[in-house]
Amino acid sequence: MIQQELLQPEHLPSKHRWSRLFVSLPAWPQSPRDRGRRPVDRNALLRTLIYQRLSRIRFLQQVCNQLAENPPLMAELGFDPYASAPTLERLSSFLADTDHRCLVAIRTELTLHLIAEGVVAGNHLGIDSCPVESRVKENNLKTALRHSRYDKHCPPKADPDARLGVRIHFPSEDRKKLDYFWGYRNHVLADLDSELPLWEITEPNSVGETNVAPALLDAARLLPVTIRSVSADAEYDSDVILNCILHQLHAEAFVPANPSHLSQSNGFRREGQKVFCPANLPMYRSGQMNLKTRSYVQYRCPFHLGPKPDLLTCPIGHAKFSTQKGCNYLWRITPNPRDQIPYGTEHFKKHYNRRTAIERGFSRLLSLTIQEPSVRGLNSIRNHCTIAHIAVLLVALTAHRSGYHDKIRFARTFVPNFL
C-alpha cells in the first residue's frame, strides 16, 4: 500500500504573492515579555490590515472570515496556518490600542527609502485634506434622532472624539452644495512629481487646515529633500503658513489670495501718511490694531472722527455712512508675505495647476477605503488612515524594486496584476 503525504496548507499556492509585497515592509519592534500569554505577532496584524486596504475590504469581520477559509493566505501574512485566524476583537484592539507613533515610524521609514532610492524628489510639494466620516447614526440620514442631528455641542455618543465638519460640492459651475457630517480630516503633504504622500496628520473636524499646515511644513524640514515650492488652495492663505514657506523652507509659495485677505483698494488712496476715502476726503487716524502676526493703523471716516468737513452728508452717498459710522480703512504696517507671491503671472499659474497631482493622490487613498473606516475614536481613525498611507508607499517601493518603475502609483492593481 502506497502511503501518500498530505499536502500541507503552507505549501498551497495563494492567489496573489503577498509575501513579495511585504518584503519591503519595515519590521515592527517586538517588546520582550517574560510572563503572560504569548502575544500575537504585530507584524502579521499590520500585514493583515494592509491586505484589507489593498483588497478594498471595509469591515474587519470580512477579513477574519477570509483568513479562516484560506490557510495559505494566513501563511502569506505571517500567521501559523494550523492555528486559528485572528479574531475581530484582536484586529479592532490593534487599531484602537496601538501607539500611533509606531505606525508613523514605519510610514516615515518607507518615505525615507523612497527618497534614498530616487523615487521621490520632494522638490515641489502640495498640501490638502480629505474628510473621513465617522460610522455613527448621526451621519445616516435614514435614522431618526430625538435630538438635533448637527448640534456641534452634542457629539455622537458612539464616537465622542468626532466633530462636526462640512463638505463642499459643486454640482455645477454656478451651484455650491454644503453637506454636514461628524468625523475627522486627513491632512496630507504630498510630492507633486511622484504624486505620493510624504506626511499625514489626522485630526477632528474642529481643527482647521490652517492649524495643521504648519506642523506638516515643519515635518517636511526633517526630510532629506530640497524643497523649491509649496502649492495649496486659498484656504491655506494665512500669514503663518506663507511665512513658514517663504522664510523657513526658503521656497516659493503658490497659494492664491483669499479675498478676505486682500488689501482695501476699492477707491481708497494713500499719499505719504495720509489716506483718502472714495469721496476723496482725508480720513482720520484712530489708533493702531495689533494682532498675533500683523499690525494695522486704522483710519476712520472724517464725518464721525476728527475735524468735520464743510458737508452735510457723504458726497458719494456711501451705504456705510449711516449704518456703520462711515468707512474704515486698515493700513498694514508689518511686512506682508503676499507681496512676494507673483499672483496672475504665467509662472504662478503653471505651478499652481500642478496642485491637481495631490487630488489624484487622494483618489488612490479613497480607492483604499480611507474614507470608510469601520472603527471609531481618534486613535483608531489615525491608525486607520496611516495604514492606508503605508499601503500606498509600500506598493510604490515594491514596484520600484521589482523593476516596474512606471507602476509606483498602481495602488489598486499592482498586487493582482504584477505580483
TAPE-V923727 format. One record per run of one state. SS is the DSSP state (a for helix, b for strand, c for the rest). FROM is the first residue (numbers start at 1). TO is the last residue. If there is no record, write none. Layout:
ss = {SS & SS}
from = {FROM & FROM}
to = {TO & TO}
This chain:
ss = {c & a & c & a & c & a & c & a & c & a & c & a & c & a & c & b & c & a & c & b & c & b & c & b & c & a & c & b & c & a & c & a & c & b & c & a & c & b & c & b & c & b & c & b & c & b & c & a & c & b & c & a & c & a & c & a & c & a & c & a & c}
from = {1 & 9 & 12 & 18 & 23 & 42 & 55 & 60 & 70 & 71 & 78 & 88 & 98 & 100 & 117 & 124 & 134 & 137 & 140 & 163 & 173 & 175 & 192 & 196 & 205 & 209 & 221 & 229 & 233 & 234 & 237 & 239 & 249 & 252 & 256 & 259 & 262 & 269 & 272 & 274 & 277 & 282 & 283 & 284 & 291 & 295 & 301 & 320 & 324 & 328 & 333 & 337 & 341 & 346 & 368 & 378 & 402 & 405 & 408 & 414 & 419}
to = {8 & 11 & 17 & 22 & 41 & 54 & 59 & 69 & 70 & 77 & 87 & 97 & 99 & 116 & 123 & 133 & 136 & 139 & 162 & 172 & 174 & 191 & 195 & 204 & 208 & 220 & 228 & 232 & 233 & 236 & 238 & 248 & 251 & 255 & 258 & 261 & 268 & 271 & 273 & 276 & 281 & 282 & 283 & 290 & 294 & 300 & 319 & 323 & 327 & 332 & 336 & 340 & 345 & 367 & 377 & 401 & 404 & 407 & 413 & 418 & 419}
